[in-house]
Amino acid sequence: MLLIKIRKERQGFWREHPPGRLGTTREVAEAAYFLVSEASSFISGVVLPVDGGGTSSDFEYTSRSF
């Protein structure tokens, strides 16, 4: 019963999350690669969330989201 409840909560989470999916390790690695590349040489003192738009929308992360 508890497992079913957890699965339903996760399904609801992904429906509300802007891209509707979890990011891949490659996507996270590409963001890190960009920050250490010459292309980001003029960027400093910034936070770059790699969260699929979760922090820039009405979507709210909670401790129960995952």
MODELLER restraints for C-alpha pairs under 7 A, 6 or more apart:
rsr = mdl.restraints
at = mdl.atoms
rsr.add(forms.Gaussian(group=physical.xy_distance, feature=features.Distance(at['CA:10:A'], at['CA:65:A']), mean=6.77, stdev=0.5))
rsr.add(forms.Gaussian(group=physical.xy_distance, feature=features.Distance(at['CA:10:A'], at['CA:66:A']), mean=6.38, stdev=0.5))
rsr.add(forms.Gaussian(group=physical.xy_distance, feature=features.Distance(at['CA:13:A'], at['CA:65:A']), mean=5.99, stdev=0.5))
rsr.add(forms.Gaussian(group=physical.xy_distance, feature=features.Distance(at['CA:14:A'], at['CA:20:A']), mean=4.86, stdev=0.5))
rsr.add(forms.Gaussian(group=physical.xy_distance, feature=features.Distance(at['CA:14:A'], at['CA:21:A']), mean=6.01, stdev=0.5))
rsr.add(forms.Gaussian(group=physical.xy_distance, feature=features.Distance(at['CA:16:A'], at['CA:59:A']), mean=6.78, stdev=0.5))
rsr.add(forms.Gaussian(group=physical.xy_distance, feature=features.Distance(at['CA:17:A'], at['CA:54:A']), mean=6.41, stdev=0.5))
rsr.add(forms.Gaussian(group=physical.xy_distance, feature=features.Distance(at['CA:17:A'], at['CA:59:A']), mean=6.39, stdev=0.5))
rsr.add(forms.Gaussian(group=physical.xy_distance, feature=features.Distance(at['CA:18:A'], at['CA:52:A']), mean=6.57, stdev=0.5))
rsr.add(forms.Gaussian(group=physical.xy_distance, feature=features.Distance(at['CA:18:A'], at['CA:53:A']), mean=6.14, stdev=0.5))
rsr.add(forms.Gaussian(group=physical.xy_distance, feature=features.Distance(at['CA:18:A'], at['CA:54:A']), mean=6.28, stdev=0.5))
rsr.add(forms.Gaussian(group=physical.xy_distance, feature=features.Distance(at['CA:19:A'], at['CA:52:A']), mean=6.01, stdev=0.5))
rsr.add(forms.Gaussian(group=physical.xy_distance, feature=features.Distance(at['CA:23:A'], at['CA:52:A']), mean=6.95, stdev=0.5))
rsr.add(forms.Gaussian(group=physical.xy_distance, feature=features.Distance(at['CA:28:A'], at['CA:50:A']), mean=6.43, stdev=0.5))
rsr.add(forms.Gaussian(group=physical.xy_distance, feature=features.Distance(at['CA:34:A'], at['CA:40:A']), mean=6.36, stdev=0.5))
